[in-house]
Amino acid sequence: MYRFLVVAACVVVCLPLPASAQPAQSDAVDLAFLAEGRPYLLRIQVKVEGKSVASIRNDYLKKWFDHFDRNGDGKLDAKEIEHAPTGPAMLQFMRPDSFFGKPPGKQVMRLADFVKDASAGVGFADFVRYYDKQGVAALQVSSDPAGAYYQEVDDALFKLLDRNGDGKISKQELDDAFDVLMKLDTNDDEYVSAQEIVPGISIPFGPGAPMKPGAAPPARTNTAFYTITGDADAGLATALLARYDADKNGKLSRAESGLPKDVFDLLDADKNGDLDAAELAHWHRRPADFNGTVHLDKSSRVELAPDKLLVKAITQVDGNPVISLASARVQILGENAVRTVVPGRANQFVSAFRQADTKKRGYLELKDVQMDRQLQFLAQVFPIVDRDGDGKITEKELQAFADLQAGGADGFASLSIAESGRNLFKLLDANGDGRLSPRELKNAWTRLSHLDANKDGSIDRSELVRQFQLTVRHGPTKGFDLRKPGMDTASPRSVVSPKTPLWFRKMDRNGDGDVSPREFLGTREEFNRIDTDGDGLISPAEAEQYDRKIRTEK
């Protein structure tokens, strides 16, 4: 039903909108955050050392344009354009690891791919426009695969703690968390890991799945964010209807949309009191609910300007803005601009070139490249490297191509969206090492009691908000890897002061900063004398207090 409505919406003439209600520019990205109750529009712009990321991307594309403009006349003719990379190939060239990766498929490009009027040739603006449409964005969005992982862990953890199955975790149930969860400690290290809570869970890793504008979020990643296209977005209408159309009539009332009256009225072009698919396809053509500017420089500061009705939703955590809504918490971070290209990679190809040039001719022909396994990558990009088109590639041409491709990692910025579920595990994991220690479990209610919004002495699922982190950095994302969560248990880090008694540090075998009865080498009576608060653990403070007492008695 939704698919039919959206297709029908695509034939409707674009609705007139005021000049102030325009979508994001090329150096920004529009995101629909599909929160509980209503959607929010986030518009994020990125600057690298004060320069817009769009201009940085265009500077990089200009180097490609100049590479193909062999006669230097400022436009590309049919012969010059035929070996330009396709959109997917350009995205591959812009990744630092792709130099040694699988080469892009061979495809002859035509003037018609870039311009309607082939007689004028392809200007730089046409060149940029083509890659814009192909998704070679200045700010590339991806979704880390952590959301499904954290949700699975949180679901299992909540079920384990909610022993009476009433859908809530009471104070008593949290007080019993240590006894309940420590039974899962299969490796006997006095920690409970996510893998012990959900045995055999698939641990995500990788660079994250690209979130293409106008497309549904990747499978098994977060489904709360949608990357919007610059014009009418039929996929956005589908996503909004699927999320908020409670009565399934193919349109949203103001109550269903959750939007403020002024925003709803702006979008309701026919003034019938509902937003249909055609109107929802233009949902983003308006002032954003949150305008963010990420400055990637030495400070990597993030500026976030909310709509006047949402000012109270912004808080600062460690100098970074956080959007705190009733059902979600979204943190936006900027990472320092760092060159991502690994020095010397291009030199490896030059070295391989010299070894392949056994006749010392100073050039290689296509047949030479095809015969040398180290240069197989160059077989399909041979026409691009061979800038003068003489059927040969020289060391100079190879070096120029290597420099061109290697600079791609600096030619864009990336926005990575990571979800950590409703965060029950991470809320209990006070030190963030990816494991739950005895101390963390014994203090469970103390750490979570502030979430008891209705003060009924219990925490239900609705009181655990979803956690998201949006990270912007220059170049590709760092990737995502939970295969080795937490610290290395083979050599645990010290979490106590060197001034703590030596006997305590030696007994604390798992390095969690406490000595448990099982770790303590003395008698139970001695343990109880030292454990003055009776919580079943000897803390560093109790150890120091006991040592002072012993020295005084002597």
C-alpha positions in Angstrom: 0.0 0.0 0.0 2.7 2.5 1.0 4.7 1.6 -2.2 1.7 2.5 -4.4 1.1 5.8 -2.6 4.7 6.8 -2.9 4.9 6.0 -6.6 1.8 8.0 -7.1 3.4 10.9 -5.2 6.3 11.0 -7.6 4.1 12.2 -10.4 2.8 15.2 -8.4 4.2 18.6 -9.3 6.7 19.8 -6.7 4.9 21.7 -4.0 5.8 25.4 -3.7 7.8 26.1 -0.5 9.1 29.3 1.0 12.7 30.2 0.4 13.6 29.5 4.0 12.4 25.9 3.7 15.1 24.5 1.6 17.0 21.2 1.9 20.6 20.8 2.9 23.3 22.3 0.6 26.0 20.1 -0.9 28.3 20.5 2.0 25.7 19.2 4.5 23.6 16.2 5.0 20.0 15.9 6.1 19.1 13.1 8.4 15.6 12.0 9.5 15.8 10.8 13.1 12.7 8.5 13.5 12.3 8.8 17.3 9.4 7.6 19.3 6.5 10.1 19.1 7.8 12.1 16.2 10.6 12.5 13.6 13.3 15.1 13.9 15.3 16.7 11.1 19.1 17.0 11.7 21.1 19.0 9.3 24.9 18.5 9.7 27.5 20.6 8.0 31.2 19.9 8.1 34.2 22.2 7.9 37.9 20.9 7.7 40.3 23.5 9.0 37.7 26.2 8.2 37.0 25.0 4.7 33.7 23.4 3.7 33.9 19.7 3.0 32.1 20.3 -0.3 34.9 22.5 -1.5 37.5 19.9 -0.4 35.6 17.2 -2.3 35.4 19.4 -5.4 39.1 20.2 -5.2 39.8 16.5 -5.4 37.4 16.0 -8.3 39.1 18.9 -10.1 42.4 16.9 -10.0 40.6 14.1 -11.8 39.0 16.5 -14.2 42.5 18.0 -15.0 43.9 14.5 -15.4 41.5 13.7 -18.2 41.6 17.2 -19.7 44.7 16.2 -21.8 44.6 19.3 -24.0 44.0 21.7 -21.1 41.0 23.5 -22.8 38.8 23.3 -19.6 36.4 20.8 -21.0 36.3 17.1 -21.7 35.5 15.7 -25.1 34.2 12.2 -26.0 37.7 10.7 -26.1 38.9 12.3 -22.9 35.8 11.3 -20.9 35.6 7.7 -21.9 37.9 6.4 -19.2 36.5 8.5 -16.3 35.6 6.3 -13.3 32.0 5.4 -12.7 30.4 6.5 -9.4 31.2 3.3 -7.6 34.7 3.2 -9.0 35.3 6.8 -7.8 34.2 5.8 -4.3 36.6 3.0 -4.4 39.5 5.2 -5.5 38.8 7.5 -2.5 39.4 4.7 0.0 43.0 4.3 1.1 42.9 0.5 1.0 41.5 0.3 -2.5 44.9 0.8 -4.1 45.5 -2.9 -3.6 41.9 -4.0 -3.7 39.7 -5.3 -6.5 39.9 -3.0 -9.4 36.7 -1.2 -10.7 34.9 -2.9 -13.5 35.8 -1.7 -17.0 33.2 0.6 -18.4 33.4 3.1 -21.2 31.8 6.4 -20.2 29.9 8.6 -22.7 29.3 12.4 -22.9 25.6 11.6 -22.5 26.4 10.3 -19.0 27.5 13.8 -18.0 25.6 16.3 -20.2 22.4 16.5 -22.3 24.1 18.6 -25.0 27.1 16.6 -26.1 28.2 19.3 -28.5 29.5 21.6 -25.7 31.6 18.9 -24.0 31.8 18.3 -20.3 32.6 21.2 -18.1 33.8 20.9 -14.5 30.3 21.7 -13.2 28.9 18.9 -15.3 31.6 16.6 -14.0 30.8 17.4 -10.4 27.1 17.1 -11.0 27.5 13.5 -12.3 29.3 12.3 -9.2 26.8 14.1 -6.9 24.1 12.0 -8.5 26.2 8.9 -8.2 26.5 9.3 -4.5 30.1 10.4 -4.4 29.2 12.7 -1.5 31.3 15.2 0.3 30.0 13.9 3.5 29.5 10.1 3.3 27.2 8.4 5.9 27.5 4.9 7.2 25.9 2.9 10.0 27.9 0.8 12.4 26.5 -2.7 12.9 26.5 -2.4 16.7 22.8 -1.6 17.2 21.5 -5.2 16.7 24.4 -6.6 18.9 23.7 -4.3 21.8 20.0 -4.8 21.5 20.4 -8.6 21.7 22.6 -8.3 24.8 20.3 -5.8 26.5 17.2 -8.0 25.8 18.9 -11.1 27.3 20.2 -9.1 30.3 16.9 -7.5 31.0 15.2 -10.9 30.9 17.8 -12.4 33.3 17.4 -9.6 35.8 13.6 -9.5 35.6 13.1 -12.7 37.4 9.3 -12.4 38.0 8.7 -11.5 34.3 6.6 -8.4 35.0 8.5 -6.3 32.5 10.3 -4.3 35.1 13.5 -4.6 37.1 12.9 -3.8 40.8 15.4 -2.6 43.3 15.4 -6.1 44.9 16.1 -7.7 41.5 19.0 -5.4 40.9 20.3 -6.1 44.4 20.3 -9.7 43.4 22.2 -9.0 40.1 25.5 -10.2 41.5 24.2 -13.6 42.5 22.2 -14.1 39.3 24.8 -13.0 36.8 27.9 -14.4 38.3 26.5 -17.9 37.7 27.2 -17.1 34.0 30.9 -16.6 34.6 32.0 -19.6 32.6 35.7 -18.7 32.4 35.9 -18.1 36.1 37.5 -14.6 35.9 34.9 -13.0 38.2 33.6 -10.9 35.4 30.4 -11.3 33.2 30.9 -10.4 29.6 28.4 -9.9 26.8 29.4 -13.3 25.3 28.6 -15.0 28.6 25.2 -13.3 28.7 24.4 -14.4 25.1 26.6 -17.4 24.3 27.5 -17.6 20.6 26.4 -14.0 19.8 27.8 -12.7 16.5 30.2 -9.9 17.3 30.1 -7.2 14.7 33.2 -5.7 13.0 34.0 -3.9 9.8 33.8 -0.4 8.2 30.1 0.0 8.6 27.4 -0.2 5.9 27.0 2.9 3.7 23.7 4.7 4.1 22.8 5.9 0.6 20.5 8.9 0.4 17.0 7.9 -0.5 17.5 4.3 0.4 16.3 2.2 3.4 18.8 1.7 6.2 21.1 -1.4 5.8 19.8 -4.7 7.2 20.7 -5.4 10.8 21.9 -1.9 11.4 20.1 1.1 13.1 16.7 1.8 11.7 16.3 5.1 13.5 18.1 7.3 11.0 17.3 7.9 7.3 19.7 9.8 4.9 17.6 12.2 2.8 18.1 13.1 -0.8 18.2 16.8 -1.8 14.8 16.8 -3.6 11.5 15.1 -3.2 12.3 11.8 -1.4 9.8 9.0 -2.0 11.7 6.7 0.3 11.5 9.2 3.1 7.7 9.3 2.7 7.6 5.5 2.9 9.8 5.5 6.1 7.6 8.2 7.8 4.4 6.4 7.0 5.7 3.0 8.1 6.9 4.5 11.4 4.0 6.9 12.4 0.9 6.0 10.4 -1.0 4.4 13.3 -4.3 3.9 11.5 -2.7 2.8 8.3 -4.7 5.1 6.1 -1.7 6.2 4.0 -1.3 9.7 5.6 -0.3 11.4 8.8 -2.6 13.5 11.0 -0.9 16.1 13.1 -1.3 13.9 16.2 0.4 10.9 14.4 3.2 13.1 13.0 4.0 14.7 16.4 5.1 17.8 14.6 4.7 21.3 16.0 1.7 23.2 14.4 3.9 25.7 12.4 6.0 22.8 10.9 2.9 20.7 10.1 1.1 23.7 8.5 4.2 24.4 6.4 4.2 20.9 5.0 0.4 20.6 4.6 0.3 22.2 1.2 -3.3 21.5 0.4 -4.4 22.5 4.0 -6.6 19.4 4.4 -5.2 18.6 7.9 -3.3 15.5 6.8 0.2 14.9 5.3 0.0 12.5 2.3 2.9 10.8 0.6 3.5 13.7 -1.8 3.7 16.1 1.1 5.8 13.8 3.2 8.3 13.4 0.4 9.1 17.1 1.0 9.2 16.8 4.8 12.9 17.9 4.9 12.4 21.0 2.8 12.1 23.2 5.8 14.2 24.7 8.6 15.9 21.8 10.5 15.0 20.9 14.1 18.7 20.7 14.9 21.4 22.5 12.8 24.9 21.1 13.5 28.3 22.3 12.3 31.3 20.1 13.0 34.6 21.8 12.8 37.4 19.3 12.1 40.5 21.1 13.3 42.6 21.0 16.5 39.6 21.6 18.7 37.2 19.4 16.7 34.3 21.3 18.2 30.7 20.7 17.4 28.1 23.5 17.3 24.5 22.5 17.5 21.7 25.1 17.1 18.2 23.7 17.9 14.8 25.1 17.0 13.6 27.5 19.7 11.2 24.9 21.0 14.0 22.3 21.4 16.6 24.4 23.2 16.1 22.5 26.5 16.9 19.2 24.6 20.6 20.2 24.3 23.1 19.4 27.0 26.9 19.3 27.0 28.8 16.1 27.9 32.6 16.3 27.9 32.4 19.4 25.7 30.2 17.8 23.1 26.5 18.5 22.5 24.0 15.8 23.3 20.4 15.8 22.1 18.4 14.4 25.1 14.8 13.4 24.1 12.2 11.4 26.1 13.1 8.2 24.4 16.6 8.7 23.0 20.0 10.3 23.5 22.1 11.4 20.5 25.7 12.5 21.0 27.6 14.2 18.1 31.4 14.0 18.1 34.1 15.4 15.8 37.4 13.6 15.5 40.6 15.6 14.7 41.4 15.9 11.0 44.1 13.4 10.3 45.6 12.4 7.0 44.6 8.8 6.4 46.9 7.9 3.6 49.6 5.5 4.5 53.0 6.9 3.2 54.9 4.7 0.9 52.1 2.7 -0.7 52.5 4.4 -4.0 56.2 3.7 -3.9 55.5 0.0 -3.7 53.9 0.2 -7.2 56.8 2.3 -8.5 59.1 -0.4 -7.2 57.0 -3.1 -8.9 57.0 -1.1 -12.1 60.8 -1.0 -12.1 61.1 -4.7 -11.5 58.6 -5.4 -14.3 60.5 -3.1 -16.7 63.2 -5.8 -17.3 64.2 -4.3 -20.6 64.8 -0.9 -19.0 62.7 0.8 -21.6 61.2 3.2 -19.1 57.7 2.2 -19.9 55.3 -0.8 -19.8 52.7 -1.8 -22.3 49.3 -3.4 -21.4 50.7 -6.9 -22.2 53.5 -6.3 -19.7 51.0 -5.4 -17.0 48.8 -8.3 -17.7 51.7 -10.7 -17.3 53.0 -9.4 -14.0 50.9 -10.5 -11.0 52.1 -7.5 -8.9 50.6 -5.1 -11.4 47.3 -6.9 -12.2 45.5 -4.0 -10.6 46.7 -1.7 -13.4 45.3 -3.9 -16.2 41.8 -2.3 -16.0 42.9 1.2 -15.0 45.7 1.2 -17.7 43.8 3.8 -19.9 43.5 6.1 -16.9 47.2 5.8 -16.0 48.2 6.2 -19.6 47.4 9.9 -19.6 48.9 10.8 -23.0 47.1 7.8 -24.6 50.2 6.4 -26.4 49.5 2.8 -25.2 52.4 2.9 -22.7 52.7 3.9 -19.0 55.8 5.5 -17.7 57.0 5.7 -14.2 56.0 9.4 -14.1 52.5 8.5 -15.2 52.2 5.8 -12.7 53.4 8.1 -9.9 51.0 10.8 -10.9 48.1 8.3 -10.9 49.2 6.9 -7.5 49.3 10.4 -6.0 45.9 11.2 -7.5 44.2 8.1 -6.1 46.0 8.3 -2.7 44.7 11.8 -2.1 41.1 10.5 -2.3 41.0 9.8 1.5 41.5 13.5 2.1 38.7 14.4 -0.4 35.7 13.8 1.8 34.4 13.5 5.4 32.5 10.6 6.9 29.6 10.5 9.3 29.3 7.2 11.2 26.1 6.4 13.1 26.4 3.9 15.9 23.6 2.7 18.2 24.2 1.1 21.5 20.6 0.0 22.2 18.9 0.9 25.4 22.3 0.7 27.0 21.4 -1.5 30.0 24.7 -3.3 29.8 26.8 -0.1 29.3 24.9 1.6 32.1 26.0 -1.1 34.5 29.6 -1.2 33.0 30.8 1.8 35.1 34.4 1.8 33.8 33.5 0.9 30.2 35.8 -2.1 29.9 33.1 -4.3 28.2 32.6 -6.5 31.3 30.6 -6.4 34.5 32.6 -6.8 37.6 31.4 -7.8 41.1 31.5 -4.2 42.3 29.5 -3.0 39.3 26.9 -5.6 39.9 26.6 -4.9 43.6 26.1 -1.2 42.9 23.5 -1.9 40.1 20.6 -0.1 41.8 22.8 2.9 42.8 23.8 3.4 39.2 20.3 2.9 37.7 18.0 4.4 40.3 18.0 7.8 38.6 16.2 6.2 35.6 13.2 5.4 37.8 11.2 8.4 36.4 7.9 7.5 38.0 9.5 6.6 41.3 7.8 3.2 41.6 11.0 1.5 42.8 11.4 -0.3 39.4 12.9 0.4 36.0 10.9 -0.6 32.9 12.0 -0.7 29.3 10.5 2.7 28.5 12.7 4.3 31.1 15.8 3.0 29.3 16.4 5.4 26.4 18.1 4.4 23.2 21.7 5.6 22.8 23.2 6.9 19.6 26.6 8.4 18.7 27.2 10.3 15.5 30.9 10.6 14.7 32.3 12.9 12.0 35.9 12.6 10.8 38.0 13.7 7.9 38.4 10.7 5.5 37.0 7.2 6.0 35.5 6.0 9.2 37.9 4.1 11.5 35.7 1.0 11.2 34.0 -1.0 13.9 35.3 -4.0 15.9 33.8 -5.6 18.9 35.6 -8.9 18.5 37.8 -8.0 21.5 35.6 -5.9 23.7 37.0 -4.4 26.8 40.6 -4.7 28.1 42.9 -7.6 27.5 42.1 -10.1 30.2 45.4 -11.9 29.7 47.2 -8.9 31.1 44.6 -6.8 33.0 45.4 -3.2 33.6 45.9 -1.9 37.1 43.0 0.2 38.3 44.4 0.9 41.8 47.1 3.3 43.1 50.6 2.0 43.6 50.3 3.2 47.1 47.7 0.5 47.8 49.1 -2.3 49.9 51.2 -4.8 47.9 49.2 -7.7 49.3 46.0 -6.2 47.9 47.5 -5.6 44.4 48.8 -9.2 44.3 45.5 -10.7 45.5 43.5 -8.7 42.9 44.2 -11.3 40.2 41.5 -10.1 37.7 42.6 -6.5 38.1 39.1 -5.1 38.8 40.2 -3.0 41.8 38.6 -5.2 44.4 39.6 -8.3 46.3 36.8 -10.9 46.5 36.6 -13.8 49.0 37.8 -16.2 46.3 40.9 -14.0 45.7 41.7 -13.4 49.3 44.4 -15.7 50.6 43.6 -15.4 54.3 40.7 -16.8 56.4 37.1 -15.7 56.1 37.3 -14.1 59.5 40.2 -12.0 58.4 38.4 -11.0 55.2 35.3 -9.9 57.2 37.5 -7.8 59.5 38.9 -5.9 56.5 35.6 -5.7 54.7 34.2 -3.0 57.1 31.1 -2.1 55.0 30.1 -5.8 54.6 29.5 -5.7 50.9 31.5 -8.8 50.2 34.5 -7.1 48.6 37.6 -5.5 49.9 38.2 -2.1 48.3 41.5 -0.3 48.1 40.3 2.2 50.8 39.5 -0.7 53.2 42.8 -2.3 52.5 44.7 1.0 53.3 42.6 1.5 56.4 43.4 -2.0 57.6 47.1 -1.5 57.0 47.1 1.7 59.0 45.3 0.0 61.8 47.9 -2.8 61.9 50.8 -0.4 61.9 49.2 1.6 64.8 48.7 -1.6 66.8 52.3 -2.4 66.4 
